[in-house]
């Protein structure tokens, strides 16, 4: 198993290549922290991007949706996709409008999405979806039965032909713009959990478990 | 100008249609709150999704990038794209694994991205990019000169053939699963700004302006 992602024509970073890498560990950590992937594919009506939840098992991104989904029904024979996970870390305010930027971490992955049909593999994927979003939850809810498993499409995309792009740190103004006197710096941004909101249909007196009360992204 | 978005084959919502709408005001408010769009298009190597910053002027989404960008160089003659903006609002924990969900708001927009070449229109776009990310900043930095304007590609995508999808509120378990005794409810999520980090290259004693100190998404 290669440590590094595969550099091809479409994963070669041509702009701001100082931000780019092909490091599998960086890709995995971005994928593991994110919660929504944007998945792009062709349809007869043209290119389509949809947001999807996902999980990672080893070197695969797993996606899922309803069998009844129009988009996903086209994947039975495998389909080329691009999967992008982006984390927004901050707004970068520079002296010049031109040098304004964002701090972010992103992975763009290309590959063929194929159907996962094996029952046990689908269960492992369902566990991974919950573990990814809310670690500890899988053991603390009713797990999917055969009917629910059958109603759900699971797709696998290899994390192989992929690249990572990261911008971090302060603004980078051109020398001539330093000293123009504007305030410059970074406004950090973070996706933060609020206080859990109990379901009105739940029996009263059921306290939120620790994995909910102390919820935090990795 | 139509109040509602255009319902076509590819914008018709077939799954969870109770979450869908074609309401332009909802679309605009999601687009205005978001900061990163995921843009999908075809290349000779297959479907590609990249994250981009953007702005909205009226019924158009504006995108920008460097003239030197490989991806954007293919847009000179107009190119079909799908632009998706997704806001994540919470994790929905249900009694059954199958009924777990996310609270989110998303817009998926289809159309042809065309180049904005007029100098004044490009300046208006640059102002919109900054106003969108940091209201108040455009007047408080050095605005783009002719060289910077020339080095930047601006693309316009009509907000027309588009749909909105929103999930909010508590979990929706099947009747038979209510009373299984697990904690159920929502973990709200919000993108929150941290304390501004001053640029080490800025002259000392330059206090952060109010629009930075009180930064907040709409």
Interface residues (C-beta under 8 A of the other chain):
Chain A: X8 X9 X10 X14 X15 X35 X36 X38 X39 X40 X41 X42 X43 X45 X46 X47 X48 X49 X50 X51 X53 X65 X66 X68 X69 X70 X80 X81 X82 X83 X84 X86 X88 X90 X91 X93 X94 X95 X96 X97 X98 X100 X102 X104 X106 X108 X110 X126 X129 X130 X133 X134 X137 X138 X140 X141 X142 X143 X144 X148 X152 X170 X171 X173 X177 X178 X179 X180 X181 X182 X183 X184 X185 X186 X187 X188 X189 X190 X191 X192 X193 X194 X195 X196 X197 X198 X199 X200 X201 X202 X203 X206 X207 X208 X209 X212 X215
Chain B: X8 X9 X10 X14 X15 X35 X36 X38 X39 X40 X41 X42 X43 X45 X46 X47 X48 X49 X50 X51 X53 X65 X66 X68 X69 X70 X80 X81 X82 X83 X84 X86 X88 X90 X91 X93 X94 X95 X96 X97 X98 X100 X102 X104 X106 X108 X110 X126 X129 X130 X133 X134 X137 X138 X140 X141 X142 X143 X144 X148 X152 X170 X171 X173 X177 X178 X179 X180 X181 X182 X183 X184 X185 X186 X187 X188 X189 X190 X191 X192 X193 X194 X195 X196 X197 X198 X199 X200 X201 X202 X203 X206 X207 X208 X209 X212 X215
